Amino acid sequence: MCGIVGVFNIKEQTPSLRQKALEMSRRIRHRGPDWSGIYCGGSAILAHERLSIVDPESGRQPLFSPDRRQVLAVNGEIYNHRDLRNSFSDYEFQTGSDCEVILALYRKYVLPALDHSDVHGAIVQMMERLSGIFAFALYDEASDCFLIARDPIGVIPLYIGYGNDGKVYVASELKALEGQCDRYEPFLPGHYYFSRQPGLKRWYERDWSSYQKVMEGKAAHQTYDDSVLEVRKALEDSVKRQLMSDVPYGVLLSGGLDSSVISAIAEKYSERRIEDGGRSRAYWPQLHSFAVGLKGAPDLAKAKLVADHIGTVHHEINYTIQEGLDALSDVIYFIETYDVTTVRASTPMYLLARVIKSMGIKMVLSGEGADEIFGGYLYFHKAPNAEEFHKETVRKIGKLHLYDCLRANKSLAAWGVEGRVPFLDKEFLDVAMSLNPAYKMCPGKEIEKKIVRDAFSDMLPEAVAWRQKEQFSDGVGYSWIDTLKQMTSEAVSDEEMMHAADRFPINPPRNKEEYFYRSIFEKHFPSESAARSVPSVPSVACSTAEALAWDASFRNVNEPSGRAVKDIHQG
């Protein structure tokens, strides 16, 4: 995982502006501790903090085209870069970096379209060729224009800022922009910003966003059994793509269904060495798996069961409640949110990432995204019909960049570890979201994500393959959330809550726990832009606000824990 910073529309390059960009980049050096690079030229500055995963020897950034007329800074991984390289017989690649193909694509699609009206179409063509997770800033010095873009779901974080003097800023984390520009906001997933047609524009569009279009496609005739087989093949292909690495990697194994499936597939294919240019590269002597929780936590025993079953070298990391409480301020600084469930879940993940880094592992695969795609949260049991179920999955996927993707990326990046999420692979999404939503539903007491369980139950212990959903912040130990609620209720007075809207007019806290986190957040990030960058909506068991209408018991409840769905949760 890397960090990028960009400043554009510069009227005059000065030493002080260069130092400003270096300071902005320094604030996110935790994302890329392996190398720092900077470009100053024309009307742009690009800075990069590198975490070397692919091509450690020559892949330092910013990257340049062969004639050095285009310059690029990227945070991310392009999984199909070898196929793309092979399609450019006339492009002279300068490095082995997977990200360099972005320059070749720009020169093929966008450069010839600069003087034509359909630049948007050219950019969309360029972006659709990429399979991966990414946020990048590209400056074309010859044409004095720039292009910024973010991956379809927002796995990689990105923020865009604006100065009253016309400058445009971009950075991987908001801490790089805080106090450096007049306002900033999250750069929307699946969007791009092109300087000749300013403003965020969507490049990622899919028919599966519409229930009607899904039901007009293969979902109308595909059987459940065929859907199970398709899910299995597509997810295995996704994991295989994402095993691309020149450094040691591991898996996050919570003991829940999603991480267990990813771990089992990774172990299955990691045994096969990667063939690269006639060389056989070993991924690691043996796949390592990592679980975190309080002693006796529900997740830990199940994680050990899976690890023994699939044969990973397993590491169980215990933390104490006091260690978690002591880390809260640092966690909020690194994850840049005051959302309650994100803070709860990020703290153990942040502590775990430090251990992972200490063992020399730079990349881990994780199970994020499955609950959004397949309706795994316990409130999905209350979905009234297939159409509402599907619409809610689309809403949840559209908000991942504000919640689980943000948590997973920034908790790990705080210690220079990259997280990859095979469930959110672009190609897998096209398969999974085009299935008949009725095959995903879990009415009443029927187990959630049954289609995933049927697809991979032969690879997992039965006790895990058919284990009920347990949200990560619950699974690390119920006393973690219970202590947070008690501690914050004592730390924030009733008087303070009465005046919460006076102190925090933007997204006033709804309860004392949110008030407590918001107070810490404000110390780190006092601007209005920072406050507006965080979502604040009522939720039950991680639902969207729209889904609260599904059940009368959800009314007047605002608790993201899965335990809030009392007639479903079995823990």
N, C-alpha and C positions, 0 to 999 in steps of 0.2 A: 504494500500500500504506500503510495507516495503523496506528496502535497504539492499543489500548484498555486501560483499567484500570478496575476496579470494586471497590467495597467495599460489602458489604451486611450487613443485620442490625445496623446501628449503633444502639446504645441512646441515645447522646447525641452530637450534632454538636459538635465542638470545633475551634478553630483548629489545634491540633497534628495532629489527624487529617486535616484538609484539607491541611496541609503534607506529611504522610506520603504522601497520595495524589499530590500534585504531584511529590514526589521519585520515587515509583514510575513515574509517567508520564514524567518527565524521562529516566529510564534507557532508554526506548525511543523517544526523540525522533527517532533516525535513521530510524525507519519512516515518520515523518510530519513532515518539517521545515517544512511550509508554514503551519501554524497550530496553536495549542494551545487547548483548551477544557476547562472543568470545570463540573460541576453538583454542588451539595451541597444536599440537601433530604430531608425525611422520614428514612428509615433507610438512605439510600444516598448514595454518591458515585460519579459517573462522570466519568472524564477521557479526553480524546481527543487524539491527535497526528495531524494530518491531512496526507496526501499527496493533493493535489487532482488528480483525473483527470477526473471528470465534474462539471460545474457548479462550476468554480473560484470563481465570484463569490459564490454564495449558499449553498453546500453545507457550510458549517462545522458542526462537531458539538461537543457533543451536539445531537441533533435533538429537537424537541418536537412533540407533537400540537397541533392548533389550540387546544384549551382548556388546554394545558400540563400536563395531568394525567399524561401518559406521556412519558418521556424515554428516549432511545436513543443508544447509542454503537456504531458498526459499523466493522469492518475488512473491506473486501471490495467486490465488485461484483455488482450484481443485473442480469443481462443482459436480463431480460424486464420491466424496470421500466416501460417505456412502455406495454406491453400491460396491465400491472397498473393503472397510473394510469388508463387509459381505462375500466377496469372499475369504478372508484370515482367515479361521477358526483357523489356526495353528500359526498365527503371534500375538505376544503379544504387542499390541499398548500401547505406554507409555503416550500418551496425547490424547486430543480430536481434535487436529489440523487437518484440512483438508489436509495439506501438508505432514503429516507423511506417507501417503500411498505411496509416492515416494520411501521411504526406503524399504517398503515391496515389491514393484514392482522390485526394483533393486536386491533384494535378490532372487526373484523368477526367473527373466529372465537373468540378466547380470552376477550375481555371478557364476552360474554354467557354463557360457560360457567363463569365463576368460581364460581358458586353451585350448580353441578351436578357430578355424579360423573364425567362423561366429559370432564374437562379435557384428558386425554391425547389423546383423539381430536380435539379442537379444535386442539391444538397441532400434531398431525401434519398436519391439513388445512392449517393455516397454512404450515407448513414446506414442504409439497409444492408449494405455489404458486410457490415461489421457484426460479428458475434462475440459478445463479451460484456464486461462491465467497465465503464469509463466515464471520465469527465476530462475534456481537453480544451485548450486554447491554442489556436493557430493564427499566426500573423504572417500575412503575405506582404513582404517588404516591397516587392516590385510593384504591386498594385495598391499598396498602402490601405489594406482592408484586413479585417479579422473575423474569425469564425470561432464561436464557443458552442460546445454541445455537451449533453449529458445522456447517459444510457437510458434505455426505455423505462425502467422501473425506479431508478434512482438508488441503485445499490451503492454507487459511489457518491459521496456528498459534494455539493457545489453551491456557492452563493455568488450573487452578482450585486455589485454596488455602483452607485452613481454619485458624481461630484457636481456641484452647481456650476463648475467651470467647464462641464462637458466631458470630463474623463469618465471612462467606464472601467470598473474594477471587477476582478473575479478571483475567488479563492476557494480552496477546499473546505475551509472551516470559517465560521463567522468571526472567530477570535482574530483572524488576520485582517478583517475589515473593520472591526470595532474601533471607533475613534479615528479611522483613516479616510473615511468618505462620508458624505452627507446622509446617505441612506443606503440600505441594502436589504436583500430579501433572498429566500431560497430560489435557486435556479431550478425551474420545474423539470422533472424527469421527462425524457422523450421529446425535449425541445432543443432548439438552437437559437443563437443570436448571431446575425450577420450584419456587419457594420453598415453595409450599403442599404439595408432595409431594416433599420433598428427596431428592436422589440423582440420578445420571446415568441417563437413560432413552433408549432408542433410538427415533428417529423415522424413520430411513431403513432400509427393508427392501425387498429385491428378490428375486424368484423366481430370478433368474439365479445367485444364490449356491448353488443346488442343481443339480448335474449332472442329476439325474433330471428336475427341472422344466424345465430347458433342453431336454432331449431329448423332453419331452412337448409342447413348444411348436412354433414355426415351424421350429426346427432339424431336426425330423423329416422335413420335406418340402422345405425350401428348397434350391435347387441352389447349387453353388459360384459359378457365374456371377452369379446373382441376389444372392448374398451380397457379391460384389465391388462390384456396383453400389450396394448399400445402404450399404456402408462409405463409398464415395466421397461419396454424397449427404449422409450424416449428418455426416461430418467437415467437408465444405465448409460445411454449415449451422452447425456449431459455431464454425468460425473466423469466419464472418460475424457471428455473435452477439457474439463476443468482440472484434471490432474497435471496439466502442463506446468512444469516447474523445473528449474535448474538448482533448487536448494531444498533442504529437508522440509517436509510438510507433515501435518497430522490431521486429526478429525476431532471435532467437538462432539462428545457423546454424553448427552444428558440422561439417557435411559428412556426417553420418550420415543414414540414411533418415528418421528421425522429424522432426528439425528441418528437413530439406530439404522434406518434404511440407508441413509447416506454413508454411514460408516461401513456397513456391510458391503455396499457396492464398491466403495473405495478399496476395501481390503481385497475384494475379488479381483480388481483390475490393477492394483498397485503391484501385485506379484509379477506382473508382466513389465519388463523394463521398457523404457521409452527408446525407440530407435530414432536417432537423429544424425543424419549425415553419415551413416555407416558406423556410428558409435552406439554403444548400449549404455544408457545412463541409469544408474540405480537411483530410486527415489529415496531410499533410506534402508538400512538393514532390515527393519521391520516397521510396520505402520504403528504409530503411537496415537492413543486416544486419551482424551482429557475430560474429566467430569469435576464439577465443583458443587459444594453444598455444606451446610452445617452437618455436624456429625449426626448420623441417623436419619438424614433427609430422605424423602421418598425416592428421589431420583438416583441416589448413589448405588443402592443395592441393584436396581434394574440396569444401571450402566455397567456395573461389574459383570452382571449376568450376560449382557450382550458382548462385552469385550472377551469374556472367556469363550463364548460361543463362536465368535468370528475370528479370534486369534490375534487381537491387537496387544501391544504392550500398553497396559492401561495405567493411568495416573489419576488417583482420586485426591483432589485438593480440598482440604477442609479449611473453612474460615470461621471465625467466631463472630457473634453479633456485634461485639465491640469493635472488631476490626472493620466490619462493614460500616458501622456508624462513623468511625474515624475517617473513613475514605470518602464520605458523602460529598464534601466540598470539592475534592479533587475530581470525583466522578462527574459532578455537574459541570465543572469547568471543561472537562474533556468531551462530554457528550452534548453539551450546549442545549440543554432542554430542562424544563421544570415539569414536564409531563410525569404524572405519578407512576404509572406502570413502567415507563421507560427508566426512571431512576431506580425503582425497585429491582428491575431485572438487570440493569447495567452494572450495578455494584458488584455482585459476584462475578460477572463476566470480566469486569475490569481487573479484579484481583486474580482471576484465573489467567488472563492474558500475560500478566507479569511473570508467572511461573513458566508459561509456554515459551516466552522469549528467553528466559534464563537457560532453557534447555537447548537453545540454538535452532529452534523451529520458527520459520518465518511466515508460513502460510498454513491455514487450517480450513477444512471444509465444514460447513454448518448446514442445519436443516431449516433455516428461515424460509418463510414463504408458503409452506405446505398448508398451514391453517387458513391462510387467506384464499388460496386456490381451491382447496377441497372442503372449505367450511368446517374446519376442525375445532374452532372455539365452541364451548359448551352452549352458548346462546343460540347457535345455529340449529339446535334441536327444536327450537321454537319457530323456525321459518314456516310461514303459512302455506307456501307452494313453491314449485320449482323456479318460477319466474322471479319471485322475491329473493329466493336463495341465490340465484345467479347474479342478480343486481347487487346484492350485498357483497358477493365475492369480488365483483368488479370495483365496487367502492373501496373495499379493503385493500386490494392490490394498488389502487390509485393513491392510497395514503401510506403505503409502506415506507416511503422515503422520509416520512415524518416520525415514524415509530420504530419498527423492528430493524429495518435496514440502517437507520441512523444509529440505533443501539449497537448492533453487531459491528458495524464498521468502526465507529468512533471508540467503542470500548476496547477493541483490539488494537486499533491504530494508535491509541495512547501509549502503547508499548512497542510500536513498530512491528505489529503482526498483521498480516493480510487475511481477511475472511472472504471465502468464496461460497456462493449459495446456489447449488445446482437446481433446486426447485424453481428458481427465478431465471434460469437460462431462457433466452428469447425463444429458442426452438421448442423447448419443453413447454413453455407457456402456450404456444400455439396449439399444441396437442391437448394439454390438460384443460384449457379453457374452451375448447371446442367440443368437449364431451357433453352428452345429455346431462343437464344439471340434476335431473331426477336420480341419476346413478350416484350422485354425491350426497344426497339428502340423508338425514338421520332423525326421522320423526320419533317422538316419544323416547323410549329407552334404547332404540337402535344405536349401535356403536357408530361414532363419527369416523369419517375417512375410511369407510369400509373398502372402497375401491383400491386404496393404497395398501391396506392390510392384505387384501386378497392377492394383490400383485407381488408382494414381497414376504408373505408369511413363511414361505419355505426357507428363507434366509435368516430368520430370527427366532429366538426362543418364544414359545407360545405366550408366556406371561408378559412379554413385551409387545409382541405383534397384536395382541388384543387388549392392551392396557388402555384405560380411558385417558383422554387428554388431560394433562396436568401442565398448566402454564409455568414457564420457567421460574418466575419469581415465587410461585407456590412450591414448585418441586424442589427448590434448593433448601426447603425447610419452612413449614408454616409459621414458625416462631419469628422468622425474619420479617415478614409483613406485619405480623401482630405487634412486634416490638416497635417497628416504624410508626404504626398508627398510635400506639400508646405514647411513645416518646414525643411525637409531634403534637399530640393533643395536650401534653403537659407544657411543651415549649411555647405554644401559641395561645394567647389568652382569648377569652370570649370577646373582650373589648377590641382586640386587634382584628378579630374576624368581623365584628360589626362594621369596622371601618376599612375592610379589605379593598373595597372599590375606590376609596379615597386614595389609598396608598398605591394601588395597582389598577388604574382606570382601564388599562388594556388587559383583557382577559382576567378579570378579577377572580382570585382563587375561590373554589367552591367548597373547600374543606381545609382543615388545619394542616394536613399533610402537604397539600399543594401549596399552601401559604408558606410553610417552612422551606420547601424546595425553591419556591419563587424568591424568597428573601436571599438565599445563597446565590441564586442565578443573577439577581440584580447587582450583587456586589462584584461579580465577575464581568457582567455585561449590562451596564446601566442604560443603554440607549433604547429608544422606542423601537428601532429596527429589530433589536434583539428580542424584545418582548413580543413583537408581532410575528417573529419567525417560528414561534412554538404554537401548536394547536392546543385548544382548551375547549373540549366538548364533553357533555355528560356521556357516560358509558357504563354498560354492565358486561363484565367478563370480556372486555376489549371490543365491544360492539361499536358500530358507528351510531350516531344519534338517531339516524333513520330507523334502525332496527329496534329501538326501544318501544316502538308501537306494536311489536310482535306479541307481547305478553303483558297482561295486566300487572304481573308481579314485578316488572321492570320499572314501573312508574315510581318516581320519587326515590330511585336508587341510583347512586353514583359510585360504583365500586368495580374497578377493572379486574379484580381477582376472579378466577373461575369458580371459586367457592360461592360467589354471589348467586349462581344458578343452583339454588339449594335442592330442588327436586330432581336434578340431574347429576350433580357432582357427588361422587361416591367416596371421596377421600376422608 
